[in-house]
Amino acid sequence: MTDTLFIYLSSLGPAMQVEATVLAADGAIRHPAYSTTLESLAASHAGARVVGLIPGSEALSTSAVLPKVGASQLRKMLPFAIEDQIAGELADQHFAMGRPIAALSSTDKAAVAVSVIVIRRETIGAYRDALRAVGLEPVQMCLDESCVAAKPGDVIAWVQGDEVFLRSPDGLGLRCRIEDLSTTLELIPADTPLSSLGLQVFGASTHRPSTDHEFEKIAHRFSRVTHTNLGPNSLNWLVAQRALGDPINLLQGDLSPHLPGRWLDTRWKPPAIFAAVLLALVLIDHGVTWRQATLEEATLDRALMQSGVSATSTTVVDPSPLRSALFALAKVGVSNAGVVSIEHQGGVIRVTLTRGTSPEPIVSGLRSAGWRVDSATDEQSRAVLTLINVETEA
């Protein structure tokens, strides 16, 4: 099983000191956080999955309310929806978006709220290239503050030197200087008064007089205040928070990771050739079934794109499992733009949805229509649905 190497990049340069920690595949800490160099990490963890964390001060974290459309269309609309918040040319910025959710603050039921991170292309490129320069290919890069999870009933304050990052119970993130802490608290939504909330303070040290003084001035505004010293670094805490915080991966769009083809190494050529021969034999053996499924999928795919499939369509007689699945997907509102791939083998249909497409309503609709549906997530955080028609299975 592959380990995951987390690297906290506070500055740039191959010989710079970075913080790193290693998690086993089961989530257990294999190596607690420690200070090292990128070159040393490349030599000792060549086969690990690499996740890079960069300072939140490098980017703008915001959100936008947009029409409920496909993920690719949302990505095109985002820059113009938040254009007034961005300094500089839009073409110089990289936009990474989170999973769209129902916009509770909007009266339009067809609207979705999308979290988005804006960072200069030059900046994210420099951090990624710093890893690549020593042979480390990141599969994810996130802002450090994106890992800080919201907690119901509490405001989280993460102290970083002269700055503090605040996370409200509803997920709003605010960054400010320590001396502006009192004023920044006024920006937290007033749905729940501060007097009924707790304040949890995390930092590298809780014994800085200036910092302690600012928190003492606001302590009376909360129902309780707790302080936790994170020690010399915050990486262990951030990695633990990451599972709850669900940070946005900055490597999206044209920055999506492209892992090197290790099979090109000469030592892997004979096994690769042998595997290719076996694959060819399997495809020949299943050629007729595969060709039929492919033709059916292509026919319906064109129909979905050109004119759509109505929820009451009855033009297909005795449909195959693949065709039945495609009609069922259309009935529950899945469009061609929301599907990455569809595979059919032995009556089992596997559908990979685009990143950001919520699987829950789709699964519910398919189950109501008589399908047995299992949902999983692939290595690119995309939902993968396994469909079996209950009547056919019986």
C-alpha positions as CSV (number, residue, x, y, z in Angstrom):
1,M,0.0,0.0,0.0
2,T,1.2,3.5,-0.8
3,D,2.2,6.0,1.9
4,T,1.2,9.6,1.6
5,L,3.8,12.2,2.1
6,F,2.6,15.6,3.3
7,I,5.0,18.5,2.7
8,Y,4.4,22.0,4.1
9,L,6.0,24.6,1.8
10,S,6.4,27.8,3.7
11,S,8.9,29.2,1.1
12,L,10.5,28.2,-2.2
13,G,13.9,26.6,-3.2
14,P,15.2,23.0,-3.5
15,A,17.5,23.4,-0.4
16,M,14.9,25.1,1.8
17,Q,13.8,23.6,5.1
18,V,10.3,22.2,4.9
19,E,8.1,20.3,7.3
20,A,7.0,16.8,6.3
21,T,5.0,13.9,7.8
22,V,4.1,10.5,6.4
23,L,0.8,8.7,6.7
24,A,0.3,5.0,6.0
25,A,-2.5,3.9,3.7
26,D,-4.8,3.2,6.7
27,G,-4.3,6.8,7.9
28,A,-1.9,5.9,10.7
29,I,1.0,8.3,11.2
30,R,4.1,6.5,10.0
31,H,6.5,9.4,10.6
32,P,5.5,12.4,12.8
33,A,6.2,15.9,11.4
34,Y,9.8,16.8,11.2
35,S,12.0,19.4,9.4
36,T,14.0,18.4,6.3
37,T,14.7,19.4,2.7
38,L,12.9,18.5,-0.5
39,E,16.0,16.8,-1.8
40,S,16.1,14.5,1.2
41,L,12.4,13.7,0.9
42,A,12.8,12.8,-2.8
43,A,15.6,10.4,-1.9
44,S,13.7,8.7,1.0
45,H,10.1,8.7,-0.3
46,A,10.3,8.2,-4.0
47,G,7.2,6.0,-4.2
48,A,4.9,7.9,-1.9
49,R,1.8,10.0,-2.9
50,V,2.8,13.6,-2.5
51,V,0.4,16.2,-1.1
52,G,1.7,19.8,-0.8
53,L,0.4,22.5,1.5
54,I,1.2,26.1,0.8
55,P,0.4,29.3,2.9
56,G,-3.2,30.5,2.7
57,S,-1.9,34.1,2.4
58,E,-0.8,33.3,-1.1
59,A,-4.4,33.1,-2.4
60,L,-7.9,34.4,-2.2
61,S,-10.6,32.1,-0.7
62,T,-14.1,33.1,-1.5
63,S,-17.4,31.8,-2.9
64,A,-20.0,32.5,-5.6
65,V,-23.6,31.7,-6.2
66,L,-24.2,30.4,-9.7
67,P,-26.9,28.7,-11.8
68,K,-27.1,25.0,-11.4
69,V,-25.2,23.8,-14.5
70,G,-22.6,21.3,-15.4
71,A,-19.1,21.4,-13.8
72,S,-17.4,22.5,-16.9
73,Q,-19.8,25.4,-17.4
74,L,-19.4,26.4,-13.7
75,R,-15.7,26.5,-14.2
76,K,-16.1,28.9,-17.2
77,M,-18.5,31.1,-15.3
78,L,-16.5,31.4,-12.0
79,P,-13.9,34.0,-13.0
80,F,-16.6,36.5,-14.2
81,A,-18.8,35.9,-11.1
82,I,-16.0,37.0,-8.7
83,E,-14.1,39.4,-11.1
84,D,-14.7,42.4,-8.8
85,Q,-12.8,40.6,-5.9
86,I,-9.7,40.0,-8.0
87,A,-6.7,42.4,-8.5
88,G,-5.0,41.9,-11.9
89,E,-5.9,40.2,-15.1
90,L,-8.2,37.2,-15.0
91,A,-5.9,35.4,-17.4
92,D,-3.1,35.5,-14.9
93,Q,-5.2,33.7,-12.2
94,H,-5.8,30.1,-11.5
95,F,-9.3,29.1,-10.3
96,A,-9.8,26.0,-8.2
97,M,-13.4,25.2,-7.2
98,G,-15.0,23.1,-4.5
99,R,-18.0,20.9,-4.7
100,P,-21.2,22.8,-5.6
101,I,-23.9,22.7,-2.9
102,A,-27.4,24.1,-2.7
103,A,-27.3,27.9,-2.2
104,L,-29.3,28.3,1.0
105,S,-29.1,32.1,0.9
106,S,-30.6,32.2,-2.6
107,T,-34.3,32.3,-3.4
108,D,-33.5,30.5,-6.7
109,K,-33.8,26.8,-6.2
110,A,-31.7,26.2,-9.4
111,A,-28.7,28.1,-7.8
112,V,-25.6,26.5,-6.2
113,A,-22.9,27.9,-4.0
114,V,-19.4,27.2,-5.0
115,S,-16.3,27.7,-2.9
116,V,-13.4,28.9,-5.0
117,I,-9.7,29.6,-4.4
118,V,-8.0,32.1,-6.7
119,I,-4.2,32.1,-6.9
120,R,-1.8,33.5,-9.4
121,R,-0.7,31.0,-12.0
122,E,2.9,32.1,-11.5
123,T,2.6,31.4,-7.8
124,I,1.0,27.9,-7.9
125,G,3.4,27.0,-10.7
126,A,6.4,28.0,-8.7
127,Y,5.4,25.8,-5.7
128,R,4.6,22.8,-8.0
129,D,7.8,23.2,-9.9
130,A,9.8,23.3,-6.6
131,L,8.5,19.8,-6.0
132,R,9.0,18.6,-9.5
133,A,12.6,19.9,-9.6
134,V,13.6,17.2,-7.1
135,G,11.5,14.4,-8.6
136,L,8.4,14.8,-6.4
137,E,5.1,14.8,-8.4
138,P,2.3,16.2,-6.3
139,V,-1.2,14.6,-6.7
140,Q,-2.7,17.4,-4.5
141,M,-1.8,20.9,-3.5
142,C,-3.9,22.7,-0.9
143,L,-3.9,25.9,1.1
144,D,-2.9,25.3,4.7
145,E,-6.0,27.2,6.0
146,S,-8.3,25.0,3.9
147,C,-7.4,22.1,6.1
148,V,-8.8,23.8,9.2
149,A,-12.2,22.3,9.7
150,A,-15.3,24.1,11.0
151,K,-16.7,22.9,14.4
152,P,-20.3,23.4,15.4
153,G,-20.6,25.7,18.4
154,D,-17.0,27.0,18.3
155,V,-14.9,29.5,16.4
156,I,-11.5,28.1,15.6
157,A,-8.5,30.6,15.8
158,W,-5.2,29.4,14.3
159,V,-2.4,31.7,15.2
160,Q,0.5,32.0,12.7
161,G,3.1,34.5,13.9
162,D,1.5,38.0,13.7
163,E,-1.6,36.7,11.9
164,V,-4.6,34.6,12.9
165,F,-6.9,32.5,10.7
166,L,-10.5,32.3,12.0
167,R,-13.0,29.6,11.0
168,S,-16.6,30.2,12.0
169,P,-19.0,27.3,12.8
170,D,-20.7,27.6,9.3
171,G,-17.3,27.3,7.5
172,L,-16.5,31.0,6.8
173,G,-12.8,31.6,6.9
174,L,-11.2,35.0,7.8
175,R,-7.5,36.0,8.0
176,C,-6.3,39.1,9.8
177,R,-3.5,40.6,11.8
178,I,-3.5,39.9,15.5
179,E,-4.2,43.5,16.3
180,D,-7.3,43.5,14.1
181,L,-8.8,40.4,15.8
182,S,-11.5,42.3,17.6
183,T,-12.7,44.1,14.5
184,T,-12.6,40.9,12.3
185,L,-14.9,39.1,14.7
186,E,-17.7,41.5,13.7
187,L,-17.6,39.9,10.2
188,I,-18.7,36.5,11.5
189,P,-22.3,35.9,10.6
190,A,-24.7,36.9,13.3
191,D,-27.0,33.9,13.1
192,T,-25.5,32.7,16.3
193,P,-24.2,35.3,18.8
194,L,-20.6,35.0,19.9
195,S,-21.8,34.8,23.5
196,S,-23.2,31.4,22.8
197,L,-20.1,30.1,21.0
198,G,-16.8,28.9,22.3
199,L,-13.4,30.0,21.1
200,Q,-10.6,27.4,20.5
201,V,-7.2,29.0,20.0
202,F,-4.4,26.9,18.3
203,G,-0.9,28.2,17.8
204,A,2.8,27.4,17.8
205,S,3.0,29.2,21.2
206,T,0.5,30.4,23.7
207,H,3.0,32.5,25.6
208,R,3.6,35.6,23.3
209,P,2.5,38.6,25.4
210,S,1.1,40.6,22.5
211,T,-0.9,37.7,21.2
212,D,-2.2,36.7,24.6
213,H,-3.2,40.3,25.3
214,E,-5.4,40.5,22.1
215,F,-7.1,37.2,23.0
216,E,-7.7,38.4,26.6
217,K,-9.5,41.5,25.2
218,I,-12.0,39.4,23.4
219,A,-12.4,36.4,25.8
220,H,-15.5,38.0,27.5
221,R,-17.4,37.8,24.2
222,F,-17.4,34.0,24.1
223,S,-19.0,31.4,26.4
224,R,-15.6,29.7,26.9
225,V,-12.0,30.0,25.6
226,T,-9.4,27.2,25.3
227,H,-5.8,27.4,24.2
228,T,-3.8,24.6,22.6
229,N,0.0,24.8,22.0
230,L,0.8,23.0,18.7
231,G,4.5,23.0,19.4
232,P,7.2,24.0,16.8
233,N,5.0,23.2,13.8
234,S,1.4,22.8,12.9
235,L,1.6,20.1,10.2
236,N,0.5,17.2,12.4
237,W,-2.6,19.2,13.4
238,L,-3.4,20.3,9.8
239,V,-3.1,16.8,8.5
240,A,-5.5,15.5,11.2
241,Q,-7.9,18.4,10.4
242,R,-7.7,17.7,6.7
243,A,-9.9,14.7,6.9
244,L,-12.7,16.8,8.3
245,G,-11.9,20.1,6.4
246,D,-12.1,18.6,2.9
247,P,-9.7,21.1,1.4
248,I,-9.9,22.1,-2.3
249,N,-7.2,20.6,-4.5
250,L,-5.5,23.4,-6.4
251,L,-4.4,21.1,-9.1
252,Q,-7.4,21.4,-11.4
253,G,-8.0,22.1,-15.0
254,D,-4.8,22.5,-16.9
255,L,-2.8,22.0,-13.7
256,S,-4.3,18.5,-13.0
257,P,-1.5,16.1,-12.1
258,H,0.0,14.0,-14.9
259,L,1.9,11.2,-13.2
260,P,4.9,10.0,-15.2
261,G,4.6,6.7,-17.2
262,R,6.9,4.5,-15.1
263,W,6.3,1.5,-17.5
264,L,8.5,3.2,-20.0
265,D,11.5,2.2,-17.8
266,T,13.3,-0.7,-19.6
267,R,13.0,-3.0,-16.7
268,W,9.2,-2.9,-17.0
269,K,9.0,-3.3,-20.8
270,P,8.7,-7.2,-20.8
271,P,5.9,-7.4,-18.2
272,A,4.1,-4.5,-20.0
273,I,4.3,-6.3,-23.3
274,F,3.1,-9.5,-21.8
275,A,0.2,-7.7,-20.1
276,A,-0.7,-6.0,-23.4
277,V,-0.9,-9.4,-25.1
278,L,-3.2,-10.8,-22.4
279,L,-5.4,-7.7,-22.6
280,A,-5.6,-8.1,-26.4
281,L,-6.7,-11.8,-26.0
282,V,-9.4,-10.8,-23.5
283,L,-10.7,-8.0,-25.8
284,I,-10.9,-10.4,-28.7
285,D,-12.7,-13.0,-26.6
286,H,-15.3,-10.3,-25.5
287,G,-15.2,-8.4,-28.8
288,V,-18.8,-9.0,-29.9
289,T,-20.3,-8.0,-26.5
290,W,-17.9,-5.0,-26.2
291,R,-18.7,-3.8,-29.7
292,Q,-22.5,-4.0,-29.1
293,A,-22.2,-2.1,-25.8
294,T,-20.0,0.6,-27.4
295,L,-22.4,1.1,-30.2
296,E,-25.4,1.3,-27.9
297,E,-23.6,3.8,-25.6
298,A,-22.5,6.0,-28.6
299,T,-26.1,6.0,-30.0
300,L,-27.7,7.1,-26.7
301,D,-24.8,9.5,-26.0
302,R,-25.6,11.3,-29.2
303,A,-29.3,11.3,-28.4
304,L,-28.6,12.8,-24.9
305,M,-26.5,15.5,-26.4
306,Q,-28.7,16.4,-29.3
307,S,-32.2,16.2,-28.1
308,G,-32.2,14.7,-24.6
309,V,-34.1,11.7,-23.3
310,S,-37.5,12.4,-21.7
311,A,-38.4,10.8,-18.4
312,T,-41.4,9.1,-20.1
313,S,-39.6,7.8,-23.3
314,T,-41.0,4.4,-24.4
315,T,-39.3,4.1,-27.8
316,V,-36.9,1.3,-26.7
317,V,-38.2,-2.2,-26.6
318,D,-36.5,-4.8,-24.4
319,P,-33.5,-2.6,-23.6
320,S,-30.1,-4.1,-22.8
321,P,-28.7,-3.4,-19.3
322,L,-26.5,-0.6,-20.7
323,R,-29.4,1.0,-22.5
324,S,-31.6,0.7,-19.5
325,A,-29.0,2.3,-17.3
326,L,-28.5,5.2,-19.6
327,F,-32.3,5.9,-19.7
328,A,-32.4,5.6,-15.9
329,L,-29.5,8.1,-15.6
330,A,-31.4,10.5,-17.9
331,K,-34.5,10.2,-15.8
332,V,-32.8,11.2,-12.6
333,G,-31.3,14.3,-14.3
334,V,-27.8,13.2,-15.3
335,S,-26.6,14.9,-18.4
336,N,-23.9,14.0,-20.8
337,A,-21.7,16.7,-19.2
338,G,-21.9,15.1,-15.8
339,V,-20.5,11.8,-16.9
340,V,-16.8,11.0,-17.4
341,S,-17.1,7.3,-18.5
342,I,-19.6,4.4,-18.6
343,E,-18.4,0.8,-18.5
344,H,-20.5,-2.3,-19.0
345,Q,-19.5,-5.9,-18.2
346,G,-21.7,-8.9,-17.3
347,G,-24.8,-6.8,-16.7
348,V,-22.9,-4.5,-14.3
349,I,-22.7,-0.8,-15.2
350,R,-20.0,1.4,-13.8
351,V,-20.5,5.2,-14.2
352,T,-17.8,7.7,-13.3
353,L,-19.3,11.1,-12.6
354,T,-17.4,14.4,-13.1
355,R,-15.6,15.8,-10.1
356,G,-18.0,18.0,-8.1
357,T,-21.1,16.1,-9.2
358,S,-23.0,15.1,-6.0
359,P,-23.9,11.4,-6.2
360,E,-26.5,11.4,-3.4
361,P,-29.6,12.5,-5.4
362,I,-28.5,10.3,-8.3
363,V,-28.2,7.3,-6.1
364,S,-31.5,7.9,-4.4
365,G,-33.3,8.3,-7.8
366,L,-31.8,5.2,-9.2
367,R,-32.7,3.1,-6.2
368,S,-36.3,4.3,-6.4
369,A,-36.3,3.3,-10.0
370,G,-35.4,-0.3,-9.1
371,W,-31.6,-0.3,-9.4
372,R,-29.1,-1.6,-6.8
373,V,-26.5,1.1,-6.6
374,D,-23.1,1.2,-4.8
375,S,-21.2,4.4,-4.5
376,A,-17.4,4.8,-4.2
377,T,-14.7,7.5,-4.9
378,D,-11.8,7.0,-7.2
379,E,-8.2,8.4,-6.8
380,Q,-9.3,11.7,-8.4
381,S,-12.1,12.3,-5.9
382,R,-14.8,11.5,-8.5
383,A,-17.9,9.5,-7.6
384,V,-18.1,6.0,-9.2
385,L,-21.5,4.4,-9.2
386,T,-22.0,0.6,-9.7
387,L,-25.5,-0.1,-11.1
388,I,-27.2,-3.5,-11.2
389,N,-30.9,-3.8,-12.3
390,V,-32.7,-5.6,-9.5
391,E,-35.2,-7.2,-11.8
392,T,-32.5,-8.4,-14.2
393,E,-30.4,-9.7,-11.4
394,A,-33.4,-11.7,-10.0
